[in-house]
Amino acid sequence: MQKTVYGAECPECAAEVTLEADARVSEIVECVECRSELEIESTEPPTLILAPEVEEDWGE
C-alpha cells in the first residue's frame, strides 16, 4: 500500500516540501533545498511557516 503525500511550499525558498499523509500540525520538517526548519501550520491546505528559534531558558 502506497502512502499518500502532500506538497507544501517552503516560505524561505519556495521549493516544494513533501509531507507524509500522517503529518500533524506543529510537526517540524526540513526543506531539502535550503535546509530551513519548518513547522506545519496547517494540513488542509498544507501550509508551512519558519520554525521558531529555540531560545535558552534560564529558569525565569
PDB file of N, H, CA, C and O in Angstrom:
ATOM      1  N   MET A   1       0.828  -1.171   0.000  1.00  0.00           N
ATOM      2  CA  MET A   1       0.000   0.000   0.000  1.00  0.00           C
ATOM      3  C   MET A   1       0.884   1.251   0.000  1.00  0.00           C
ATOM      4  O   MET A   1       1.806   1.362   0.808  1.00  0.00           O
ATOM      5  N   GLN A   2       0.605   2.178  -0.894  1.00  0.00           N
ATOM      6  H   GLN A   2      -0.143   2.088  -1.551  1.00  0.00           H
ATOM      7  CA  GLN A   2       1.406   3.384  -1.030  1.00  0.00           C
ATOM      8  C   GLN A   2       0.884   4.485  -0.116  1.00  0.00           C
ATOM      9  O   GLN A   2      -0.324   4.703  -0.016  1.00  0.00           O
ATOM     10  N   LYS A   3       1.809   5.176   0.551  1.00  0.00           N
ATOM     11  H   LYS A   3       2.789   4.999   0.469  1.00  0.00           H
ATOM     12  CA  LYS A   3       1.429   6.290   1.416  1.00  0.00           C
ATOM     13  C   LYS A   3       1.091   7.506   0.562  1.00  0.00           C
ATOM     14  O   LYS A   3       1.738   7.772  -0.451  1.00  0.00           O
ATOM     15  N   THR A   4       0.080   8.227   0.984  1.00  0.00           N
ATOM     16  H   THR A   4      -0.446   8.011   1.807  1.00  0.00           H
ATOM     17  CA  THR A   4      -0.262   9.475   0.323  1.00  0.00           C
ATOM     18  C   THR A   4       0.656  10.558   0.865  1.00  0.00           C
ATOM     19  O   THR A   4       0.918  10.618   2.066  1.00  0.00           O
ATOM     20  N   VAL A   5       1.143  11.409  -0.024  1.00  0.00           N
ATOM     21  H   VAL A   5       0.931  11.360  -1.000  1.00  0.00           H
ATOM     22  CA  VAL A   5       1.981  12.529   0.401  1.00  0.00           C
ATOM     23  C   VAL A   5       1.377  13.820  -0.126  1.00  0.00           C
ATOM     24  O   VAL A   5       0.645  13.825  -1.116  1.00  0.00           O
ATOM     25  N   TYR A   6       1.694  14.907   0.550  1.00  0.00           N
ATOM     26  H   TYR A   6       2.289  14.903   1.354  1.00  0.00           H
ATOM     27  CA  TYR A   6       1.199  16.223   0.178  1.00  0.00           C
ATOM     28  C   TYR A   6       2.392  17.127  -0.083  1.00  0.00           C
ATOM     29  O   TYR A   6       3.464  16.932   0.489  1.00  0.00           O
ATOM     30  N   GLY A   7       2.206  18.099  -0.931  1.00  0.00           N
ATOM     31  H   GLY A   7       1.335  18.258  -1.396  1.00  0.00           H
ATOM     32  CA  GLY A   7       3.252  19.069  -1.189  1.00  0.00           C
ATOM     33  C   GLY A   7       2.879  20.408  -0.583  1.00  0.00           C
ATOM     34  O   GLY A   7       1.721  20.823  -0.643  1.00  0.00           O
ATOM     35  N   ALA A   8       3.859  21.082   0.000  1.00  0.00           N
ATOM     36  H   ALA A   8       4.799  20.744   0.048  1.00  0.00           H
ATOM     37  CA  ALA A   8       3.666  22.417   0.552  1.00  0.00           C
ATOM     38  C   ALA A   8       4.867  23.250   0.131  1.00  0.00           C
ATOM     39  O   ALA A   8       5.942  22.711  -0.134  1.00  0.00           O
ATOM     40  N   GLU A   9       4.686  24.549   0.072  1.00  0.00           N
ATOM     41  H   GLU A   9       3.813  24.986   0.288  1.00  0.00           H
ATOM     42  CA  GLU A   9       5.762  25.435  -0.360  1.00  0.00           C
ATOM     43  C   GLU A   9       6.575  25.938   0.818  1.00  0.00           C
ATOM     44  O   GLU A   9       6.025  26.374   1.829  1.00  0.00           O
ATOM     45  N   CYS A  10       7.895  25.871   0.675  1.00  0.00           N
ATOM     46  H   CYS A  10       8.341  25.516  -0.147  1.00  0.00           H
ATOM     47  CA  CYS A  10       8.796  26.410   1.699  1.00  0.00           C
ATOM     48  C   CYS A  10       8.670  27.929   1.696  1.00  0.00           C
ATOM     49  O   CYS A  10       8.807  28.549   0.641  1.00  0.00           O
ATOM     50  N   PRO A  11       8.410  28.547   2.855  1.00  0.00           N
ATOM     51  CA  PRO A  11       8.284  30.007   2.905  1.00  0.00           C
ATOM     52  C   PRO A  11       9.625  30.731   2.730  1.00  0.00           C
ATOM     53  O   PRO A  11       9.647  31.939   2.494  1.00  0.00           O
ATOM     54  N   GLU A  12      10.718  30.016   2.843  1.00  0.00           N
ATOM     55  H   GLU A  12      10.700  29.035   3.035  1.00  0.00           H
ATOM     56  CA  GLU A  12      12.046  30.621   2.736  1.00  0.00           C
ATOM     57  C   GLU A  12      12.546  30.653   1.290  1.00  0.00           C
ATOM     58  O   GLU A  12      13.058  31.677   0.836  1.00  0.00           O
ATOM     59  N   CYS A  13      12.400  29.530   0.557  1.00  0.00           N
ATOM     60  H   CYS A  13      11.984  28.698   0.926  1.00  0.00           H
ATOM     61  CA  CYS A  13      12.977  29.458  -0.788  1.00  0.00           C
ATOM     62  C   CYS A  13      11.966  29.067  -1.870  1.00  0.00           C
ATOM     63  O   CYS A  13      12.321  29.000  -3.047  1.00  0.00           O
ATOM     64  N   ALA A  14      10.721  28.809  -1.489  1.00  0.00           N
ATOM     65  H   ALA A  14      10.433  28.863  -0.533  1.00  0.00           H
ATOM     66  CA  ALA A  14       9.622  28.464  -2.406  1.00  0.00           C
ATOM     67  C   ALA A  14       9.745  27.074  -3.030  1.00  0.00           C
ATOM     68  O   ALA A  14       9.014  26.759  -3.970  1.00  0.00           O
ATOM     69  N   ALA A  15      10.649  26.244  -2.528  1.00  0.00           N
ATOM     70  H   ALA A  15      11.242  26.500  -1.765  1.00  0.00           H
ATOM     71  CA  ALA A  15      10.752  24.871  -3.013  1.00  0.00           C
ATOM     72  C   ALA A  15       9.567  24.056  -2.496  1.00  0.00           C
ATOM     73  O   ALA A  15       8.959  24.409  -1.486  1.00  0.00           O
ATOM     74  N   GLU A  16       9.245  22.971  -3.189  1.00  0.00           N
ATOM     75  H   GLU A  16       9.739  22.684  -4.009  1.00  0.00           H
ATOM     76  CA  GLU A  16       8.164  22.115  -2.716  1.00  0.00           C
ATOM     77  C   GLU A  16       8.702  21.155  -1.660  1.00  0.00           C
ATOM     78  O   GLU A  16       9.711  20.479  -1.864  1.00  0.00           O
ATOM     79  N   VAL A  17       8.008  21.113  -0.532  1.00  0.00           N
ATOM     80  H   VAL A  17       7.189  21.662  -0.366  1.00  0.00           H
ATOM     81  CA  VAL A  17       8.373  20.234   0.578  1.00  0.00           C
ATOM     82  C   VAL A  17       7.318  19.138   0.650  1.00  0.00           C
ATOM     83  O   VAL A  17       6.121  19.425   0.671  1.00  0.00           O
ATOM     84  N   THR A  18       7.758  17.892   0.687  1.00  0.00           N
ATOM     85  H   THR A  18       8.730  17.660   0.670  1.00  0.00           H
ATOM     86  CA  THR A  18       6.845  16.764   0.736  1.00  0.00           C
ATOM     87  C   THR A  18       6.473  16.446   2.176  1.00  0.00           C
ATOM     88  O   THR A  18       7.339  16.297   3.037  1.00  0.00           O
ATOM     89  N   LEU A  19       5.173  16.345   2.424  1.00  0.00           N
ATOM     90  H   LEU A  19       4.469  16.466   1.724  1.00  0.00           H
ATOM     91  CA  LEU A  19       4.666  15.985   3.748  1.00  0.00           C
ATOM     92  C   LEU A  19       3.983  14.631   3.665  1.00  0.00           C
ATOM     93  O   LEU A  19       3.223  14.377   2.731  1.00  0.00           O
ATOM     94  N   GLU A  20       4.242  13.769   4.619  1.00  0.00           N
ATOM     95  H   GLU A  20       4.859  13.975   5.378  1.00  0.00           H
ATOM     96  CA  GLU A  20       3.600  12.458   4.669  1.00  0.00           C
ATOM     97  C   GLU A  20       2.115  12.613   4.982  1.00  0.00           C
ATOM     98  O   GLU A  20       1.697  13.635   5.526  1.00  0.00           O
ATOM     99  N   ALA A  21       1.335  11.626   4.647  1.00  0.00           N
ATOM    100  H   ALA A  21       1.675  10.796   4.205  1.00  0.00           H
ATOM    101  CA  ALA A  21      -0.109  11.656   4.874  1.00  0.00           C
ATOM    102  C   ALA A  21      -0.446  11.784   6.357  1.00  0.00           C
ATOM    103  O   ALA A  21      -1.477  12.358   6.709  1.00  0.00           O
ATOM    104  N   ASP A  22       0.411  11.255   7.228  1.00  0.00           N
ATOM    105  H   ASP A  22       1.248  10.789   6.943  1.00  0.00           H
ATOM    106  CA  ASP A  22       0.138  11.304   8.668  1.00  0.00           C
ATOM    107  C   ASP A  22       0.807  12.498   9.349  1.00  0.00           C
ATOM    108  O   ASP A  22       0.922  12.523  10.574  1.00  0.00           O
ATOM    109  N   ALA A  23       1.252  13.495   8.563  1.00  0.00           N
ATOM    110  H   ALA A  23       1.158  13.475   7.568  1.00  0.00           H
ATOM    111  CA  ALA A  23       1.865  14.701   9.134  1.00  0.00           C
ATOM    112  C   ALA A  23       0.850  15.434   9.999  1.00  0.00           C
ATOM    113  O   ALA A  23      -0.345  15.450   9.703  1.00  0.00           O
ATOM    114  N   ARG A  24       1.343  16.038  11.070  1.00  0.00           N
ATOM    115  H   ARG A  24       2.314  16.025  11.311  1.00  0.00           H
ATOM    116  CA  ARG A  24       0.462  16.722  12.023  1.00  0.00           C
ATOM    117  C   ARG A  24       0.853  18.178  12.181  1.00  0.00           C
ATOM    118  O   ARG A  24       2.008  18.548  11.971  1.00  0.00           O
ATOM    119  N   VAL A  25      -0.114  19.000  12.553  1.00  0.00           N
ATOM    120  H   VAL A  25      -1.053  18.700  12.723  1.00  0.00           H
ATOM    121  CA  VAL A  25       0.120  20.407  12.839  1.00  0.00           C
ATOM    122  C   VAL A  25       1.155  20.517  13.958  1.00  0.00           C
ATOM    123  O   VAL A  25       1.121  19.732  14.906  1.00  0.00           O
ATOM    124  N   SER A  26       2.054  21.460  13.864  1.00  0.00           N
ATOM    125  H   SER A  26       2.082  22.098  13.094  1.00  0.00           H
ATOM    126  CA  SER A  26       3.149  21.732  14.803  1.00  0.00           C
ATOM    127  C   SER A  26       4.345  20.803  14.634  1.00  0.00           C
ATOM    128  O   SER A  26       5.341  20.960  15.339  1.00  0.00           O
ATOM    129  N   GLU A  27       4.272  19.847  13.726  1.00  0.00           N
ATOM    130  H   GLU A  27       3.462  19.719  13.154  1.00  0.00           H
ATOM    131  CA  GLU A  27       5.407  18.966  13.455  1.00  0.00           C
ATOM    132  C   GLU A  27       6.488  19.775  12.738  1.00  0.00           C
ATOM    133  O   GLU A  27       6.170  20.660  11.944  1.00  0.00           O
ATOM    134  N   ILE A  28       7.757  19.480  13.008  1.00  0.00           N
ATOM    135  H   ILE A  28       8.015  18.760  13.653  1.00  0.00           H
ATOM    136  CA  ILE A  28       8.873  20.166  12.381  1.00  0.00           C
ATOM    137  C   ILE A  28       9.402  19.294  11.234  1.00  0.00           C
ATOM    138  O   ILE A  28       9.654  18.101  11.401  1.00  0.00           O
ATOM    139  N   VAL A  29       9.560  19.925  10.067  1.00  0.00           N
ATOM    140  H   VAL A  29       9.355  20.895   9.931  1.00  0.00           H
ATOM    141  CA  VAL A  29      10.130  19.259   8.904  1.00  0.00           C
ATOM    142  C   VAL A  29      11.257  20.135   8.373  1.00  0.00           C
ATOM    143  O   VAL A  29      11.378  21.300   8.753  1.00  0.00           O
ATOM    144  N   GLU A  30      12.084  19.569   7.489  1.00  0.00           N
ATOM    145  H   GLU A  30      11.985  18.623   7.180  1.00  0.00           H
ATOM    146  CA  GLU A  30      13.204  20.325   6.939  1.00  0.00           C
ATOM    147  C   GLU A  30      13.066  20.434   5.432  1.00  0.00           C
ATOM    148  O   GLU A  30      12.714  19.464   4.759  1.00  0.00           O
ATOM    149  N   CYS A  31      13.343  21.618   4.906  1.00  0.00           N
ATOM    150  H   CYS A  31      13.628  22.406   5.452  1.00  0.00           H
ATOM    151  CA  CYS A  31      13.342  21.827   3.462  1.00  0.00           C
ATOM    152  C   CYS A  31      14.622  21.205   2.901  1.00  0.00           C
ATOM    153  O   CYS A  31      15.714  21.489   3.392  1.00  0.00           O
ATOM    154  N   VAL A  32      14.494  20.361   1.881  1.00  0.00           N
ATOM    155  H   VAL A  32      13.607  20.130   1.482  1.00  0.00           H
ATOM    156  CA  VAL A  32      15.677  19.715   1.312  1.00  0.00           C
ATOM    157  C   VAL A  32      16.511  20.680   0.480  1.00  0.00           C
ATOM    158  O   VAL A  32      17.692  20.422   0.246  1.00  0.00           O
ATOM    159  N   GLU A  33      15.926  21.779   0.030  1.00  0.00           N
ATOM    160  H   GLU A  33      14.967  21.989   0.220  1.00  0.00           H
ATOM    161  CA  GLU A  33      16.651  22.750  -0.785  1.00  0.00           C
ATOM    162  C   GLU A  33      17.496  23.705   0.052  1.00  0.00           C
ATOM    163  O   GLU A  33      18.702  23.816  -0.168  1.00  0.00           O
ATOM    164  N   CYS A  34      16.871  24.400   1.016  1.00  0.00           N
ATOM    165  H   CYS A  34      15.892  24.310   1.195  1.00  0.00           H
ATOM    166  CA  CYS A  34      17.586  25.441   1.773  1.00  0.00           C
ATOM    167  C   CYS A  34      17.921  25.023   3.207  1.00  0.00           C
ATOM    168  O   CYS A  34      18.577  25.770   3.932  1.00  0.00           O
ATOM    169  N   ARG A  35      17.476  23.843   3.613  1.00  0.00           N
ATOM    170  H   ARG A  35      16.943  23.236   3.024  1.00  0.00           H
ATOM    171  CA  ARG A  35      17.759  23.291   4.946  1.00  0.00           C
ATOM    172  C   ARG A  35      17.094  24.048   6.087  1.00  0.00           C
ATOM    173  O   ARG A  35      17.496  23.891   7.240  1.00  0.00           O
ATOM    174  N   SER A  36      16.086  24.866   5.794  1.00  0.00           N
ATOM    175  H   SER A  36      15.760  24.993   4.858  1.00  0.00           H
ATOM    176  CA  SER A  36      15.361  25.576   6.841  1.00  0.00           C
ATOM    177  C   SER A  36      14.491  24.601   7.622  1.00  0.00           C
ATOM    178  O   SER A  36      13.923  23.667   7.055  1.00  0.00           O
ATOM    179  N   GLU A  37      14.391  24.828   8.936  1.00  0.00           N
ATOM    180  H   GLU A  37      14.852  25.587   9.396  1.00  0.00           H
ATOM    181  CA  GLU A  37      13.464  24.054   9.742  1.00  0.00           C
ATOM    182  C   GLU A  37      12.105  24.724   9.645  1.00  0.00           C
ATOM    183  O   GLU A  37      11.980  25.927   9.875  1.00  0.00           O
ATOM    184  N   LEU A  38      11.092  23.947   9.305  1.00  0.00           N
ATOM    185  H   LEU A  38      11.193  22.970   9.118  1.00  0.00           H
ATOM    186  CA  LEU A  38       9.758  24.468   9.069  1.00  0.00           C
ATOM    187  C   LEU A  38       8.756  23.786   9.978  1.00  0.00           C
ATOM    188  O   LEU A  38       8.901  22.609  10.309  1.00  0.00           O
ATOM    189  N   GLU A  39       7.754  24.523  10.372  1.00  0.00           N
ATOM    190  H   GLU A  39       7.637  25.479  10.102  1.00  0.00           H
ATOM    191  CA  GLU A  39       6.689  23.989  11.209  1.00  0.00           C
ATOM    192  C   GLU A  39       5.426  23.881  10.371  1.00  0.00           C
ATOM    193  O   GLU A  39       5.092  24.802   9.626  1.00  0.00           O
ATOM    194  N   ILE A  40       4.725  22.761  10.491  1.00  0.00           N
ATOM    195  H   ILE A  40       4.997  22.013  11.096  1.00  0.00           H
ATOM    196  CA  ILE A  40       3.466  22.591   9.785  1.00  0.00           C
ATOM    197  C   ILE A  40       2.415  23.423  10.507  1.00  0.00           C
ATOM    198  O   ILE A  40       2.076  23.154  11.660  1.00  0.00           O
ATOM    199  N   GLU A  41       1.903  24.441   9.809  1.00  0.00           N
ATOM    200  H   GLU A  41       2.178  24.659   8.873  1.00  0.00           H
ATOM    201  CA  GLU A  41       0.906  25.328  10.393  1.00  0.00           C
ATOM    202  C   GLU A  41      -0.502  24.792  10.151  1.00  0.00           C
ATOM    203  O   GLU A  41      -1.398  24.983  10.974  1.00  0.00           O
ATOM    204  N   SER A  42      -0.688  24.120   9.015  1.00  0.00           N
ATOM    205  H   SER A  42       0.040  23.965   8.346  1.00  0.00           H
ATOM    206  CA  SER A  42      -1.993  23.590   8.649  1.00  0.00           C
ATOM    207  C   SER A  42      -1.790  22.401   7.715  1.00  0.00           C
ATOM    208  O   SER A  42      -0.821  22.356   6.956  1.00  0.00           O
ATOM    209  N   THR A  43      -2.710  21.442   7.774  1.00  0.00           N
ATOM    210  H   THR A  43      -3.497  21.478   8.390  1.00  0.00           H
ATOM    211  CA  THR A  43      -2.644  20.314   6.840  1.00  0.00           C
ATOM    212  C   THR A  43      -3.699  20.428   5.744  1.00  0.00           C
ATOM    213  O   THR A  43      -3.605  19.755   4.718  1.00  0.00           O
ATOM    214  N   GLU A  44      -4.690  21.267   5.956  1.00  0.00           N
ATOM    215  H   GLU A  44      -4.766  21.814   6.789  1.00  0.00           H
ATOM    216  CA  GLU A  44      -5.754  21.483   4.961  1.00  0.00           C
ATOM    217  C   GLU A  44      -5.988  22.963   4.761  1.00  0.00           C
ATOM    218  O   GLU A  44      -6.758  23.539   5.529  1.00  0.00           O
ATOM    219  N   PRO A  45      -5.399  23.607   3.814  1.00  0.00           N
ATOM    220  CA  PRO A  45      -4.380  23.132   2.875  1.00  0.00           C
ATOM    221  C   PRO A  45      -3.012  23.044   3.560  1.00  0.00           C
ATOM    222  O   PRO A  45      -2.790  23.694   4.581  1.00  0.00           O
ATOM    223  N   PRO A  46      -2.097  22.246   3.006  1.00  0.00           N
ATOM    224  CA  PRO A  46      -0.762  22.131   3.606  1.00  0.00           C
ATOM    225  C   PRO A  46      -0.053  23.489   3.604  1.00  0.00           C
ATOM    226  O   PRO A  46       0.190  24.067   2.545  1.00  0.00           O
ATOM    227  N   THR A  47       0.275  23.987   4.792  1.00  0.00           N
ATOM    228  H   THR A  47       0.078  23.517   5.652  1.00  0.00           H
ATOM    229  CA  THR A  47       0.914  25.293   4.934  1.00  0.00           C
ATOM    230  C   THR A  47       2.074  25.178   5.912  1.00  0.00           C
ATOM    231  O   THR A  47       1.950  24.578   6.980  1.00  0.00           O
ATOM    232  N   LEU A  48       3.209  25.768   5.524  1.00  0.00           N
ATOM    233  H   LEU A  48       3.309  26.255   4.656  1.00  0.00           H
ATOM    234  CA  LEU A  48       4.402  25.734   6.363  1.00  0.00           C
ATOM    235  C   LEU A  48       4.806  27.151   6.760  1.00  0.00           C
ATOM    236  O   LEU A  48       4.597  28.101   6.006  1.00  0.00           O
ATOM    237  N   ILE A  49       5.390  27.281   7.960  1.00  0.00           N
ATOM    238  H   ILE A  49       5.559  26.509   8.572  1.00  0.00           H
ATOM    239  CA  ILE A  49       5.984  28.534   8.419  1.00  0.00           C
ATOM    240  C   ILE A  49       7.381  28.213   8.934  1.00  0.00           C
ATOM    241  O   ILE A  49       7.689  27.055   9.219  1.00  0.00           O
ATOM    242  N   LEU A  50       8.225  29.230   9.055  1.00  0.00           N
ATOM    243  H   LEU A  50       7.975  30.170   8.823  1.00  0.00           H
ATOM    244  CA  LEU A  50       9.548  29.012   9.631  1.00  0.00           C
ATOM    245  C   LEU A  50       9.395  28.593  11.085  1.00  0.00           C
ATOM    246  O   LEU A  50       8.635  29.205  11.835  1.00  0.00           O
ATOM    247  N   ALA A  51      10.109  27.560  11.478  1.00  0.00           N
ATOM    248  H   ALA A  51      10.726  27.063  10.869  1.00  0.00           H
ATOM    249  CA  ALA A  51      10.041  27.091  12.862  1.00  0.00           C
ATOM    250  C   ALA A  51      10.660  28.136  13.777  1.00  0.00           C
ATOM    251  O   ALA A  51      11.670  28.746  13.424  1.00  0.00           O
ATOM    252  N   PRO A  52      10.068  28.352  14.952  1.00  0.00           N
ATOM    253  CA  PRO A  52      10.641  29.340  15.882  1.00  0.00           C
ATOM    254  C   PRO A  52      12.017  28.885  16.370  1.00  0.00           C
ATOM    255  O   PRO A  52      12.270  27.695  16.560  1.00  0.00           O
ATOM    256  N   GLU A  53      12.882  29.854  16.562  1.00  0.00           N
ATOM    257  H   GLU A  53      12.676  30.820  16.407  1.00  0.00           H
ATOM    258  CA  GLU A  53      14.197  29.560  17.111  1.00  0.00           C
ATOM    259  C   GLU A  53      14.054  29.109  18.550  1.00  0.00           C
ATOM    260  O   GLU A  53      13.273  29.684  19.309  1.00  0.00           O
ATOM    261  N   VAL A  54      14.799  28.089  18.931  1.00  0.00           N
ATOM    262  H   VAL A  54      15.433  27.622  18.315  1.00  0.00           H
ATOM    263  CA  VAL A  54      14.780  27.619  20.309  1.00  0.00           C
ATOM    264  C   VAL A  54      15.647  28.553  21.123  1.00  0.00           C
ATOM    265  O   VAL A  54      16.825  28.735  20.815  1.00  0.00           O
ATOM    266  N   GLU A  55      15.080  29.146  22.155  1.00  0.00           N
ATOM    267  H   GLU A  55      14.123  28.998  22.404  1.00  0.00           H
ATOM    268  CA  GLU A  55      15.818  30.076  22.984  1.00  0.00           C
ATOM    269  C   GLU A  55      16.198  29.418  24.308  1.00  0.00           C
ATOM    270  O   GLU A  55      15.521  28.510  24.790  1.00  0.00           O
ATOM    271  N   GLU A  56      17.269  29.886  24.864  1.00  0.00           N
ATOM    272  H   GLU A  56      17.820  30.623  24.472  1.00  0.00           H
ATOM    273  CA  GLU A  56      17.758  29.366  26.137  1.00  0.00           C
ATOM    274  C   GLU A  56      16.779  29.738  27.259  1.00  0.00           C
ATOM    275  O   GLU A  56      16.351  30.888  27.353  1.00  0.00           O
ATOM    276  N   ASP A  57      16.433  28.784  28.092  1.00  0.00           N
ATOM    277  H   ASP A  57      16.780  27.849  28.016  1.00  0.00           H
ATOM    278  CA  ASP A  57      15.563  29.037  29.250  1.00  0.00           C
ATOM    279  C   ASP A  57      16.453  29.086  30.490  1.00  0.00           C
ATOM    280  O   ASP A  57      17.027  28.076  30.897  1.00  0.00           O
ATOM    281  N   TRP A  58      16.557  30.267  31.080  1.00  0.00           N
ATOM    282  H   TRP A  58      16.090  31.088  30.749  1.00  0.00           H
ATOM    283  CA  TRP A  58      17.416  30.437  32.234  1.00  0.00           C
ATOM    284  C   TRP A  58      16.646  30.270  33.532  1.00  0.00           C
ATOM    285  O   TRP A  58      17.077  30.774  34.569  1.00  0.00           O
ATOM    286  N   GLY A  59      15.519  29.574  33.500  1.00  0.00           N
ATOM    287  H   GLY A  59      15.169  29.165  32.658  1.00  0.00           H
ATOM    288  CA  GLY A  59      14.760  29.312  34.702  1.00  0.00           C
ATOM    289  C   GLY A  59      13.992  30.515  35.216  1.00  0.00           C
ATOM    290  O   GLY A  59      13.653  30.591  36.396  1.00  0.00           O
ATOM    291  N   GLU A  60      13.726  31.437  34.335  1.00  0.00           N
ATOM    292  H   GLU A  60      14.001  31.375  33.376  1.00  0.00           H
ATOM    293  CA  GLU A  60      12.998  32.650  34.726  1.00  0.00           C
ATOM    294  C   GLU A  60      11.522  32.450  34.643  1.00  0.00           C
ATOM    295  O   GLU A  60      10.757  33.369  34.937  1.00  0.00           O
TER     296      GLU A  60
END
